[in-house]
């Protein structure tokens, strides 16, 4: 299991290798989707009591770091 930012983990045996929070079956994508839908951080923490505020901040940091990479689009074959 690899750790990113001390809270985000990647393990091929958990959630098909998607980035998760501290090895739990809660993906970074799930939290980002809640946030993008306008969900309040405190409400997310109520829905997922095993999460901490810093877990959600780590998801945001992960997304920001990921988007700081260069991307190139290839035409569809």
C-alpha positions, -999 to +999 in steps of 0.1 A: +000+000+000+014+034-010+007+066+010+003+100-005+001+130+018+000+107+048-038+101+044-044+090+008-036+054+000-034+034-031-037-004-029-046-026-058-066-048-034-089-019-022-114-003-045-096-016-076-066+005-069-084+039-068-070+064-043-087+059-009-086+076+025-063+058+050-070+024+034-107+026+040-132+018+013-139+055+008-124+068-024-110+103-029-134+105-059-164+099-037-154+128-014-147+151-043-180+143-059-198+152-027-179+185-025-185+193-061-222+187-056-221+214-029-222+191+001-209+207+033-178+193+049-195+188+082-223+169+066-198+146+049-182+140+082-216+131+097-222+106+069-188+091+073-180+092+110-147+074+105-133+104+085-116+134+099-115+170+086-079+165+076-089+135+054-112+158+033-084+184+031-061+157+019-086+148-009-085+184-020-048+186-019-045+153-039-068+167-066-048+200-068-015+181-070-029+158-096-040+186-118-006+203-115+007+177-140+010+182-178-016+164-199-018+158-236-049+146-254-046+120-281-072+117-308-095+088-305-086+058-327 
